């Protein structure tokens, strides 16, 4: 980072850096948009494919981790990656180019958001897998008890359990991709400035 944060940022090969922001921004945006639609579709399917009575006995409720904010964080990082594509145009234009500190700050916000999403997903995965393990250990080891109407949801598994785990894995995958892309862009920004300073010296 330059010693004077108000100085004009002159990265080496700004067009290449702008292309990186644009390509990774759009790639991350569309990957998250596609992946986030799967948990939402699963939620809609389970909400409308069964009556209210059977919905009470679904086991792990998909809305549990929705309320914890996993999907909200993923929605935020999806919008944030769209912001990277707008930032790419500014980096390519010398007259509109933001300060390096502003670009790094934007990347750090994306990095912390993806870290928060990963933290939520890991907590909820441990909770969901712990419940599945508890149910399996509470039942006879010869097989899995199939829940009947009016059965105890605490001692049986359902398709909703698998859907919940699948959704959590999808969200975790998306956030790991987001983190990898953001770390790469952060490296490129700092490396580009270092190369520019070496060229000046």
C-alpha positions as CSV (number, residue, x, y, z in Angstrom):
1,X,0.0,0.0,0.0
2,X,1.4,3.4,-0.8
3,X,2.7,5.6,1.9
4,X,0.4,8.4,0.8
5,X,-3.2,7.0,0.6
6,X,-4.4,10.1,-1.2
7,X,-1.8,9.8,-4.0
8,X,-3.0,8.8,-7.5
9,X,-3.0,5.0,-7.8
10,X,-0.9,3.9,-10.7
11,X,-1.1,0.0,-10.9
12,X,1.0,-1.8,-13.4
13,X,-1.1,-3.1,-16.3
14,X,-4.4,-1.6,-15.2
15,X,-6.2,-3.1,-18.1
16,X,-5.2,-6.6,-17.1
17,X,-6.2,-5.9,-13.5
18,X,-9.6,-4.5,-14.6
19,X,-10.1,-7.7,-16.7
20,X,-9.4,-9.8,-13.6
21,X,-12.0,-7.9,-11.6
22,X,-14.5,-8.1,-14.4
23,X,-14.1,-11.8,-15.2
24,X,-14.0,-13.0,-11.6
25,X,-16.7,-10.6,-10.6
26,X,-19.1,-11.9,-13.2
27,X,-18.0,-15.5,-12.6
28,X,-18.6,-15.2,-8.9
29,X,-21.9,-13.4,-9.4
30,X,-23.4,-16.1,-11.7
31,X,-22.0,-19.0,-9.6
32,X,-23.6,-17.6,-6.5
33,X,-26.8,-16.8,-8.3
34,X,-27.2,-20.4,-9.6
35,X,-26.2,-22.0,-6.3
36,X,-28.4,-19.8,-4.2
37,X,-31.4,-20.8,-6.3
38,X,-31.1,-24.4,-5.3
39,X,-31.8,-24.0,-1.6
40,X,-34.6,-21.6,-2.4
41,X,-36.2,-24.1,-4.8
42,X,-35.9,-26.8,-2.2
43,X,-37.5,-24.6,0.3
44,X,-40.4,-23.8,-2.0
45,X,-40.8,-27.5,-3.0
46,X,-41.0,-28.6,0.6
47,X,-43.4,-25.8,1.6
48,X,-45.9,-26.5,-1.2
49,X,-45.5,-30.3,-1.7
50,X,-47.1,-31.3,1.7
51,X,-49.9,-30.3,3.9
52,X,-49.4,-28.3,7.2
53,X,-49.7,-31.4,9.3
54,X,-46.9,-33.3,7.7
55,X,-44.8,-30.2,7.6
56,X,-44.6,-30.3,11.3
57,X,-42.8,-33.6,11.2
58,X,-40.1,-32.9,8.7
59,X,-37.2,-33.0,11.1
60,X,-34.6,-30.3,10.3
61,X,-36.5,-27.2,9.3
62,X,-35.0,-25.5,6.3
63,X,-36.0,-22.1,7.8
64,X,-33.8,-22.7,10.8
65,X,-30.6,-21.9,8.9
66,X,-32.4,-19.3,6.8
67,X,-33.0,-17.3,10.0
68,X,-29.3,-17.7,11.0
69,X,-28.4,-15.6,8.0
70,X,-26.5,-18.0,5.7
71,X,-28.6,-17.1,2.7
72,X,-28.6,-13.4,3.6
73,X,-24.8,-13.4,3.7
74,X,-24.7,-15.2,0.3
75,X,-27.2,-12.7,-1.1
76,X,-24.9,-9.9,0.1
77,X,-21.7,-11.5,-1.4
78,X,-23.6,-12.0,-4.7
79,X,-24.4,-8.3,-4.9
80,X,-20.9,-7.5,-3.8
81,X,-19.4,-9.5,-6.7
82,X,-21.6,-7.5,-9.0
83,X,-19.9,-4.4,-7.5
84,X,-16.5,-5.8,-8.5
85,X,-17.6,-5.7,-12.1
86,X,-18.5,-2.0,-11.8
87,X,-15.1,-1.4,-10.0
88,X,-13.4,-3.0,-13.0
89,X,-14.6,-0.2,-15.3
90,X,-13.3,2.4,-12.9
91,X,-9.9,0.7,-12.6
92,X,-9.5,0.7,-16.4
93,X,-10.3,4.4,-16.7
94,X,-7.4,6.7,-15.4
95,X,-9.8,9.5,-14.7
96,X,-12.2,7.4,-12.6
97,X,-9.7,5.1,-11.0
98,X,-10.4,4.8,-7.3
99,X,-7.7,5.0,-4.6
100,X,-5.9,1.7,-3.9
101,X,-7.0,1.9,-0.3
102,X,-10.7,2.1,-1.5
103,X,-10.2,-1.0,-3.7
104,X,-8.5,-2.9,-0.9
105,X,-11.3,-1.9,1.6
106,X,-13.9,-3.2,-0.9
107,X,-12.1,-6.5,-1.2
108,X,-11.8,-6.8,2.6
109,X,-15.5,-6.3,3.0
110,X,-16.1,-9.2,0.6
111,X,-13.6,-11.3,2.4
112,X,-15.1,-10.8,5.8
113,X,-18.6,-11.4,4.4
114,X,-17.6,-14.7,2.9
115,X,-15.8,-15.6,6.2
116,X,-19.0,-14.9,8.1
117,X,-21.0,-17.1,5.6
118,X,-18.5,-19.9,6.0
119,X,-18.7,-19.6,9.8
120,X,-22.5,-19.8,9.8
121,X,-22.5,-22.7,7.4
122,X,-20.0,-24.7,9.4
123,X,-22.0,-24.2,12.6
124,X,-25.2,-25.3,11.0
125,X,-23.5,-28.2,9.3
126,X,-22.2,-29.4,12.7
127,X,-25.7,-29.0,14.1
128,X,-27.4,-30.8,11.3
129,X,-24.9,-33.7,11.2
130,X,-25.0,-34.0,14.9
131,X,-28.8,-34.4,14.8
132,X,-28.5,-37.1,12.1
133,X,-25.9,-38.9,14.2
134,X,-28.2,-38.7,17.3
135,X,-31.2,-40.1,15.4
136,X,-29.1,-42.9,13.9
137,X,-27.7,-43.9,17.3
138,X,-31.1,-43.7,19.0
139,X,-32.6,-46.1,16.5
140,X,-31.8,-49.9,16.2
141,X,-28.6,-50.4,14.3
142,X,-30.4,-52.8,11.8
143,X,-31.9,-49.9,9.8
144,X,-33.5,-46.5,9.8
145,X,-36.9,-46.0,11.3
146,X,-39.3,-44.6,8.7
147,X,-41.4,-41.9,10.2
148,X,-45.2,-42.5,10.1
149,X,-47.9,-39.9,10.3
150,X,-48.0,-38.7,13.9
151,X,-44.5,-40.2,14.7
152,X,-41.9,-38.5,16.7
153,X,-39.7,-36.3,14.5
154,X,-37.0,-36.2,17.0
155,X,-36.2,-39.9,16.5
156,X,-36.7,-40.2,12.7
157,X,-35.1,-38.8,9.5
158,X,-36.9,-37.4,6.5
159,X,-36.1,-36.1,3.1
160,X,-36.0,-32.6,4.6
161,X,-32.9,-33.6,6.6
162,X,-31.1,-34.5,3.3
163,X,-32.4,-31.3,1.6
164,X,-31.1,-29.2,4.5
165,X,-27.6,-30.8,4.5
166,X,-27.5,-30.4,0.7
167,X,-28.4,-26.7,0.9
168,X,-25.8,-26.1,3.6
169,X,-23.1,-27.8,1.5
170,X,-24.1,-25.7,-1.5
171,X,-23.9,-22.4,0.5
172,X,-20.6,-23.4,2.0
173,X,-19.2,-24.2,-1.5
174,X,-20.3,-20.9,-2.8
175,X,-18.7,-19.0,0.1
176,X,-15.4,-20.9,-0.4
177,X,-15.4,-19.9,-4.1
178,X,-16.1,-16.3,-3.1
179,X,-13.3,-16.3,-0.6
180,X,-10.8,-17.8,-3.1
181,X,-11.8,-15.2,-5.8
182,X,-11.5,-12.3,-3.4
183,X,-8.1,-13.4,-2.0
184,X,-6.9,-13.7,-5.6
185,X,-8.1,-10.2,-6.4
186,X,-6.5,-8.8,-3.2
187,X,-3.2,-10.4,-4.2
188,X,-3.4,-9.0,-7.7
189,X,-4.1,-5.4,-6.4
190,X,-1.2,-5.5,-4.0
191,X,1.1,-7.2,-6.5
192,X,0.2,-4.7,-9.2
193,X,1.1,-1.8,-6.9
194,X,4.4,-3.5,-5.9
195,X,5.3,-4.0,-9.6
196,X,4.4,-0.3,-10.3
197,X,6.6,0.9,-7.4
198,X,9.5,-1.3,-8.6
199,X,9.2,0.1,-12.1
200,X,9.3,3.7,-10.7
201,X,12.5,2.9,-8.7
